[in-house]
Amino acid sequence: MSSTTPGQSSSLMSMIANRKPLSPSPSTTLEINNDVKIMTSDDNISHLTTAPLAREFSSGFNYQTLAETSPLNQTKNSAKPLVRSHSSTNAELSYHLQQLKNLSKRKTTFSGDNQNNEDCIHLTSSNLKIICTEDGKESLIHSTIELKTTETSIELPVSWKPAIQQVTIQRESWDHKIEFLLAVIGYAVDLGNVWRFPTTVYSNGGGAFFIPYFILLIFGGLPLFYMELALGQYHRSGVFTIWKYICPLAKGIGWATVLINFMTAMFYNTIISWAVYYLVMSFNGLRTELPWKGCHHAWNTECCVAADVKEYQYLSKLANVTKGVFNTTRTINRPGSLFTTTTTTTTLAPIVRNCSRLVYSTEEYFYRRLQEVDKADGFNNLGKVKWELALSLFVVFIFVYFALWKGIKSSGKAVWITAIAPYAVLLILLVRGITLSGSSIGIKYYLKPNMELLKNFSIWNAAATQIFFSLGPGFGVLIALSSYNKFHNNCYRDALITSTINCATSILSGFVVFSTLGHMAEVSKKTIEQVIEDKGSELVFIVYPHTIALMNWSTLWAVLFFFMVITLGIDSTFGGLESIITGLCDEFPNLLGRHRSLFVLGVLVISYLGALPTCTYGGDYIVTLMNEIAVAPALLLVVFIECIAVSWFYGVNRFSFDIKAMIGTRPSLFWRVVWYVVSPLFLLTIFCAAMNNFLFGQILIKKVDLSDLPLNVRIWSNLMVFLPMLCIPGYAIYKLIVTPGKTFDERLQRAAKPEEPLLELLNSRSANGQQPPQEIVEAL
């Protein structure tokens, strides 16, 4: 930016300070066209100079650079550019007021005194307020515009009444930068890391899973993660309104995202409620022992084996491992033995048992005490709702409500605990896990890849699902959270930091799980693959509790661990529901935005009622079904269309310029190529393969093929998969129908073109006929 001399600066400031305001005239209107020229229909014309900073001021939207400049003191005889008029709706005016209030430090430039000198005007949100009367009919904007030159500065207080009928609530921002970072880390680092990642690795050949995992991270997860952070921060909008300014034709992504988040909330919060139940029952260990440690409870079977190394080894010797039958009449002399029928310290108990396999007490506790699956008949009869699980789920939603009802001001404080506490517990469990005998067996399985497995598409599909489920692109959460950022926040750095921490946490939790699996394999004389028969979502509630039961002070560690699981899950619940709430409040500011607390309550009530079937005796079947098929295909389509809309329709170069306006540097060639070519092709391939597998492949739900499940389950499964997908073409068709145009091509071009903001904040057709001072016109 060129400098000015003191004389020029003084002359310029004097000119602005002494300029007379426009004569009040109801017929005079102030217009802003797509070239960022500010003009009126009378003889007073003002221009902005050509400057990228002018783009930055315009609430985060791109405009074409001016081809000509005009001094502020242009005479009547000067040539006038054409005026393009627009009529703004109340919603658009409200939106721009909202954007203006959140300007952290936007700059525009102008020229004065018939010279090409450029001076900056800074408009700060701290000096901008919107006030309205109780009847809502009259609004008043108060602002302070500060003119800064190289030598001096001047403040010009201004007030006028624009023609608006509503006032929107100022968009919040994070109190501290660290709160946003913790919120994103807390969202990205969740149960997907300590629950889903180890389970997915275990089900897909151990170390072989890392190859597709890191490939998809580099070319799919991380680029989309970075893209969503930048989009939300630049446009400061939720998952609905943001597409209006990128590609209106793709607004169906917002509705698809809402449905995906609702379905996720219906089963994801149930898993958190399991942890709540375990946490409460852990305190039982203060009186006796952890309830999943022994086999002397009413829910245990004759095949139960306590989480005790010596006992398992002893009983394993009695089993006929060839036929898999445990049948003997020998006796055990041990205090509190698993087969005792009394609580005396020493008991001789006869053993006459027929078991196909020995079952750990931790596994029986999960299935026969927590779930009580023996009282259900699969999908045919799910049984009654368990009041303990329903109550635990209710506690989860109560906590979520009070963390969300006031927006990021409350959830931003909660993440200080929920995002940090889990790491201490994980490290403690890791130390205990690697010190167990046989832990090296599990770690070797965890790290050694089997290259033959890479030929199977299922491992690639599992890796893609894990990446997007864990990092979170496609859920709209990253857009919602980053929309509360300061404009110049370094979102690129945040993306790298968060994704690195996310992957490191997944790998760390993998070491914890597989070190324990190795120990269990050594004790039971089984292979790693045979230790846990059902490698489903419940793995974390069998392996981790087993490790804890073998530790000294096991009650303390159990409380800490399940508190960690709850905090990890709650973080993601914050994000998923915040995406729904932010998106719909932005889309319907009057109906929902003004009544956020009630709207949050309504969303949580619907989510809770939808999740109640997962609290039945057969609820684990529903959780497994939704986890396996409800998210993956639709999520892959969402991120693919999102990538196409931003990179191809909005333009990767335009998007790169937006990022440069925020952080000062343009994304490298690598990111632009990945966004434009690599990620779309990669995502399309994975999506097509996933749909082929869903339609024609074999999908096992609790060892039962999906095609063999009851008709109502298959119908529900298809609705979960296809309903979010149909939102995208459905809205596109609607948009094409309502878009004016004589031909299809004309409608398509108009429907896909980003809607430029009209910036009619200075619309002089106010209720009282007042005109905004000329200084404001020239400043903007």
N, C-alpha and C positions, 0 to 999 in steps of 0.2 A: 504494500500500500504506500502510495507516495505521501510525502510529508508536506506540511504547509508552513509558511512563515508566520511569525507572530502577528504581523500586520494583516495577513490574509485571514487568520483565525479570528481576530478581533472584528474585522469587517463582516465576516460571515455570521458571527454570533450577534452582532449588532443588527444585521439584516433580519435574522430570525426573530430576535426579541422585539423589533419594531414593526414586524409585518402585521398588517391589519387582517382580522379574520374575514372570512367570506360573508357577504351580506346574507342575512337569513332569507331564504327563499324556498318555499315548499317544493317548487318545481325543479330546483337544482339537486342533482343526484351525483354522488361520488361513485365512480366505477373502477374496478380493477380487472384488467383483462389478463389473458394467459401470458402476456409478456411482462408482467409485473409493472405495468405502467399505471400510475395513479392519476386520474384526470377527472374533471367535471365537465358538464355539458355547456357551461358558460365559458368565459374567456380565461379563466384561471386553470392552467395546466401545469402539472408537476410530473417529473420523471424520476425514476431510479436510474442510476448509472449501471453499466454492465459490471457485475461483480458476482462471484460465486456466493458471497455472503448474503446476497439478496435471496438466493435459493434457501439458505439456511434459515432466514427469518420466516419464510412462508410456511411456518408450522410443520416443517418436515416434508414438504412436497416440492417436486422439481418443476421448474419453469424454464422456458427458453430464454437465453440471454438476449438482452436488448441489443439491437443493431444500431441504435442511435441514442444520443443523450441530449438533454436539453437543460439549460441552466434554470435555476429557480426563478430568476427575474425575467423570464421570457415575456416578450411583449405581445400585444394583441395581433401584430402584423405577422408574427411567426406562423409557420405552417403548423396546422393541427393534425395529429394522427387521428385515425378513425376510432370511434368509441364503440365498444361492444358491450351491450347492456345485458345484465343477468338479473333475474329475480330470485332472491334467496329465500329458502324456507326457514321457519323458526328453528328447525333441527340443525340446519347448516350454520345459522348464526350462533346457535348455542354451542355447536362443536368448535367453532373458531374462537369463541370466547374462552372455551375450556383450554384450547391449545395455547392461546395467548397467555393465560394465567400460569402456564407451566413452563414458560420460557425461562431457561436458566441464565442464558446470556447470549441472545441472538443479535446479530449485527446486520445493518444495512448501510449502504453508502449512497451519497448523493454529491452532486457538484454544485458549486455556487460561484457567484461573481464572474460568470463567463469564463471560468478557468477549469482545468481538468483536475483540480485538487480534490482529493477524497478524504472525507472526515467520517468518523464512525459515530453512530448513534446506538447506544445500548439501552435496551428496554428490559428491565428486570421484573420478574414476577413478584418480588417482595413489595413493589410499589404499586401493584395493580390489584384493585379490588372491584367486585361487582356487588352492588347493593340494590335491593328492590323493596318496594312497599309491600305491605302485608297482602294486598289484593293481587299482587303479582303482575299488575298492569304496567308498572313503570320501573325502569331499571336505570341505574346510574353507574358509569364507569369512572373511577378515579385512577389516575396514573401519574407517574413522574417520568418524564423522558430526560435523559441525561445526555447532553451533547459533549463529546470529548474530542479534543484536538490534541496535537502534539504538545501544546503549551498549557492550555487551560480547559476548564469544563464549566458548563452552565446547566442548571436544572430549570425545567419549564413545567410548572404544575398545570394540569389540564383536567377539565371535567366537561362532559356533555352527555346527553341522553340519546342513545341510539334507539332505532325502531326495532325492539325485540319484545316478545311477549313472554319469555321465560328466562330463567336464570339457572344454569346448571351448577351442580356442586363442583368445586374445584377438584381436579384429579389429584389424588394423594401422591406423595413420593416417599421413598424410603428415608427414614430419619438419618441413617448412616449407610455408607456404601457397603460396609461389612454385613448389614442385615440382608441386602439383596443377595450377596454372594453366599451367605449361609442359607438363605431360602432356596436358591438354585441348587446348592450342594445337597441340602436336605431333601429336595425333591428328587434330584438325580440319584443320590445315594440313598437307597431305600430298601424295602424288603426284596426287591429284585436282585440286590447284591448278596444278601445273606441267606435268602430263601430260594429265589428263582435261579440264580446263577449256579450255585453248587448242584442243585437238582438237575438243571439242564446239562451241565458238564457230565454228571453221573449217568444221565440217560443217553448221552451221545458220545460214548467212547473215551471219556477222560481227556487227555492232552490233545487229541485230534481236534477237539472243539476249538482250541485257541486259534488255529489257522484261519478258518472262516470268520471267527469272531473279530480278529484284528483287521482283516481285510474289509469287512463290512463297517468296522469302526472308522477307518480312514476314508473310505469312499462313500459311506452312507450316513452313519450316525453323526460324526463330528461336523461335516459340512452342513447338514440340516440343523444341527444344534446351534452352530454359529449363525446360520441364516435366520433362525427364529428369534434369537436374542437381538440381532440387528433390526429386524422388522418391527418387533414390539417396541424397542427403544426409540426408533426413528419416528414411527407413526403414532405412538402412544395410544394404541387402540386395542380392543379385544379381538377375539377370533371372528367376530362378525363384521364390524365396521372396518377393519383393516383391509379387507378384500375390496372394498369400494374404491380404495386408492391404489390398488395393485392390479387387480383384474376382477371387475364386478361379476364376470361370468363364473368365477370360481368361488363365489360366496357360499356355495353349498358345502365347502370344506368346513365352515363354521358349524353348520348343523350336524354334519357327520362327526365332528369333534365332540360336540355336546352329547350325542348318543353314545359314543365310545366311552366318554368319561362317566356317564351314568351307569353303563354296564360294568365298567371297572369298579365303580364305587359299590356296586351290589355284591361283588364277591371279594374284593380286596379288603374292605372293612371287616368282613367276616373273619378273615385270617388274622387281622389285628385283634378281633374279639377273642380268638383262641388264645392269643398271647395274654390278654387281660385275664382270662380264666386261669391260665397257668400261673400268672403272677399272684393272683389271690390265693390259689392253692399252695403256692410255694411257702407261704407263711405257716402252713400246717407243719412244715419241717421244724419249726421252733419247738413244737411239743413232742413229736416223735421222729419221723423221717420224711423225706420227700415222698409224696404218694405214688410216684412212678418208679420208685427205687426197688420195692419189694413185690412179692407175688402172693401175699397173704390177704389180699383184699377180695371183696365179693365179686368184682368184675374180672378177676384173673381166671385163666383156664388151667387145665392140667398140663398144658405145654409151656407154661410161662417159666421164664428163667430171669432171675433178678439181675440187675445191672451190677453184678459182682464177678470179678474175674475168676477167682478160685472156684466158686460154685459152678460157673458155666463150664470150666475145664473139667471139673469132676463129673458133672452130668453128661458131658459130651462123650466121655469114655464109656458110659453105660449104654449109649445109643448104638443101635445096629445101623451104622452109617451106610451100609450097602443097600439095605431095603428101606432105609429112612424110617424105621419103626423104633420107638422108644418103649421097651417092654421089659421090666425087670422087677424083682422082688427084694433087691438089696435095700439097705436102710442108710440114712444119712444122720450123722450125729453132729449137728451144728446149731448154734443159737439162732433162732429166728429163721430157720430154713424156709425155703419157698414152699415146701410141701407140708409144713407143720399146720396143725389144726388148732393149736393153742398158743397162747402168748407167753408161756413159760420160757425160761432162759435156755433150757436144753431139752430137746424132744427127739425121740426116735419115731420117725414116720415112715411107713411102708410106701414103696413106690410101685404102683401098677398103672402105667400110663401108656396110651396109644396115641402117638403124635406123628404127623407127617413131617413136621419140623419143629425145632425149638423156637420159641418166640420171646424176644426180649420184653421185659416188663414195661419199658418205655413205649414200645409199639402197642402193647395191649392197653396201656393207659390211654393212648391217643384214640384208638379205635373203639374200645369197649367202655371207657369211662367218659371221655370228652364227647365223642361222636355217638356212641352207642349204636353203631352200625348193625349190630346183631338184631336190633328191633326194626330194621328197615329191610325192604326187599328190592334193593336197587332203585332204578327209576320207576319200577312198577308201583311201588308203595314207599314213599319217602317217610311216612310216619308223622308223628306229632312234632310240634315245635318244642324244643328243649328250653325251658324257661331260663336256665342258667346262661345258655348261649345268647338268648334274646336279650337278657339283661346286660350281659357283657357288651353286646353290640350297641345297646342303648347308651351305655357309658361312653363308648367310642364316639358316637354321634353328638353327645352332649359336649364332650371336650372339643370336638371339631367346631361346633356352633359358636362357642365362646371365643374360639381362636379366629373365627372368620367374620363374626357379625359386625365388627368395627373396621373390617378391611385390614390392610397391611399394617396399620398402627398396632393391631393386636397380634396378628400372626408374625409380624416382624420381631416382636419381643419373644414369642414362643420359640423361634428357631434357634435362639441362643442356647437353649437347653437341648432341643430335639435334634439338632444337627451335630453337636459336639460330643454329647455323652456316649454315643455308641462306640466310638473308637477306643476308648479306654477299656470297655468290656471286651471288645474283639481281641485286643492285644493280650489281655489276661487269658482268654480262652485259647488263643494261639500258643502261648507259652505252655499251658497245661496240655494241649493236644500233642505238641511235638515231643513232649517228655514221656508220653505213653509208649509202652512196648508195642512194636508193630506199626508205629506211625509212619515209618519210612516206606512201608508197603503201599499205603494209601497215597503218599506224596509222589512216589514213583509213578503210580497209575495216573495221578493228576497231571503230571508234567510230560510223560512219554506219549507222543502221538502215534496213532495207528493210521498210516496214510491210506490204507484201503477204505477206511470209513468215509474219506472225502468224496468218494464216488457216489455216495448216497445223498440224494438231495435233502433228505430230512434234516441232516446236520446243518446244512446251509440255511434252511428255513428256520431252524431253531436258533441259529446264531443271529439271523436278522431280527427275529422276534425279541430275542434277549436284548440286543443293542437298542432297539427303539423303545422297548418296554422300560429299560433301565435309564437311558439318557433322556428319553421323554419327548423327542420331536414328533409332531403329529397329534399330540394331545392338546395343543394350544396353551399349555401351562407356561412354557418359556415365553411365549408372546405376551401372556397376561402379566407375568412377573416383571419382565423387562420393560413393560409399558409404564411402570412407575419409576423408572430410572431417570437420572439427570441426562440431558441431551448429549453431553460430551463424555459420558461414561465409556470406558474402554471395554466394549463388549467382546472384542476379539480376545483380549487377555482373559476375560471371564470364561469364555468358551474353552480355552485351552486348560485353564486351571481346573475348572469343574469336571471336564471329561477325563483329565488325568487322575483326579481324586476318585472319580467314579470307577474307573478301571482298576485302580490300585485297591480300592475297597473290595471289589468283586474278587480279585485275585487273593487278597488277604483272607476273606471269608472262605474261599476255596481251600486254602491251606488248613484252616480250622476244621472244616468238615471232613476233608480227606485224610487228615492225620488221625481223626477219630475213627473213620471207616477202616483205615488200615489196622488200627488196634482191634476193632470188632471182628475183622476178618481173621486176624491171627488167633484170637481167643476162640472163635467158633470154627476154626479150621475150614473156612470157606474162601472163595475168591471174592474180590471187591464187588463184582457184579451180583453176587448171591447174598450179600449181607442184608440188604433191605429188599424185600420181594417186590413191593410196590413203590416205584421210584417217582412218586407224585409230589404234590405240593406239600405234603405232610412230612417230607424228609427232615426239614428243619426242626420239627417237633418230636423227632425220634432220636436223631443223631446228637444234636446239641444237648438235650436233657440227659442223654446217656453220658456224655462227657462230664456234665455238671455233677451227676450222681457219683462219679468216681473221685471227686475232688473233696478235700477237706473244706469245712465251712460251706458245704454244698447249698445250704439254704440261702446264704448270703449271695453266692454266685448266681443262684437261680433267680432271685429277685432282681439282681442287676441285669442279667441277661434278658429276661422278659420285659423289663423296663426298656432296655435297648431296642428290642423288637417293636415295642409299641411306639417309641419315638421315631424309629425309622419309618414305620407305616403311616403314622400321623402326618409326618412331613409331606409324604406323597399325597395323602388325602387332602391336605391343605391346598396343594398345587392343583390337583384334578378338579376339585370343587371350585376353587378360585377361578379357574379357566371358564367354567360354566357361568359363574356369577358375574365376573367382569365382562364377559362377552355379551350376555343378555342385558346387563345394566347399561352398557354402552349402546346397544342396539335400541333399547327402549328406556331412555333416560327418565322420562316423566312417569311412566307406569311402574318401572322397577327400580331405577336409580335413586329416586327420592325415598324409597321404602326398602332400603337394602336389608335391614334387620329382618323384616317380615319375609322378604324374598329368600334370604339365606335359610330361614326356618322352613319355608315351603320346600326348598330343594332338598334339605336334609330329611324332612318327613317322607317325601317321595322315595328318596334313596333308602331310608330305613325300611319302609314297607316293602320295597322291592327286594331287599336283602333278607327278609324274614324266612323265605323258603330255604335259604342256606343254613338256617339254624335248626332245621329238622333233623331227625335221626339219620336221614340219608342226605343231609346237606352237603357232605363232602363230595357226593357225586355231581351235584350242581356246580360246586366250586371248581372241580376238575374239568367239567365240560366247558364252563365259561373261560377258564384259564387257557384251555387248549385251543379253542376255536373262535371265541367271541372277539378277540382283539386283533390277532395277527393279520388276517387278510385285509380287513378294512383299514387298519393302520398303515399298511404298506401302500394301499391305493391313495390314502390321504397325503402321505409324504411325497409320493410320486407326482400327484397333481399339483401339490404345493410347489415343488421344485420347478415344474414346467411353467406354472403361472408366474413365478418370480423371475426365472431365468430367461424364458422365451417371450412371454407377453409383456411383462413389466420391463424386462431388459436387464441382462446381467451387467452391462456397462452402467446403466442408470442406477442399479442397485449398488454397484461399487462406488459410484459417486456419492450416494447417500451415506455409505459407511465412511467415506473420506470426510464428509461434512461433520461427522460426529467425532471421529477419533484422529483425524488429521492425515491419515495414510490410506491409500487405496489397497484393497486386497490384492495379493500377488496373483500372478498368472495361474498358479496351481489351483487356487480357490475358484477363479473364474472358469477355468476349464472343467473342474469337477462339477461345479454348479450347472454348467451349460450342457455338458456331454456325459461325463462319467456317471454321476449320481442318477440322472434320469434313466440311462440304459441299465444300470445295475438294479435300480429299484423296480423297473418294469420287468426285468427278467425274473427277479425273486417273486414279484407279485404273481406273474403268470404261472410260475411253478407252484406257488402256494395254492392258487385256485385249482390248478390241475390236480394237486394232491387232495384237496377238499372234495372235488367233484368226482374224481375217479380213483383216488388212492384209498388206502386203508387207514382209518383213524380209530385208534383204540382209546376208549374211555373206560378206565378201570378194567382193562383186559377184555372189553367187549367192543366189537366193531360198531361204529356209529350207525351203520346201515341195519344192524340187528336190534337197535334200541326201539322203544315204543314210538308209534307214529307222532304223538304229541311232542315228544322230545326231539324228533327229527325236524318237525315243523318249527319249533322254537329255535333249534340250532341254525336253520336256514335264515330265519328272521334276524338273529343276532349277527350273522355274517353279512347278509345282503342289505339290510335296512340302512345302515350307515353309508354303504356304498351308493345306494340309490339316491341319497340326498344330493350328491354331486351332480350327476346328469339331470336329476329332477329339477334342481334350481336353475341349471343352465338352460333347460328348455323353457322354464317360466320366464327367465330373463330375456330370452330371444323373442318370446311372444309379446311381452310388454314393451320392448324396445322399439321405437318408431323406425321405419325404414321401408323403402319400396321393394328392395330385393333382400334375399337371405344374406348375401355377402355384406350388404350395407348394415344390416342388423347385427351381424356377427362382429363387424369391426367396431360398431358403437358399443356393443355389450362387453367387448373385451378391453375397450380403452379405459384406462384409469380415469376416474372422475377428479378433475382438478378442483381444489378448494377455491371458493369464490372470494374469500377474504373481504367480505362486506361488513366488517366490523365498523367501518367508518361510513356506513350508509347514512346519508344525511336526511332521509325521509323519516325523521323522528316524530314522535307524537306531538311535540310542541313546536316543531318547525325549526329547532336550533340546528346550527351547522357546527361541525367540529372545527376547532381552530386550525388555521392554515399550517401552523407549525407541525401539527400531528400529521396532516396530509403529506407534507414534505418529508417528515421523518420516516414515515412508512413507505 
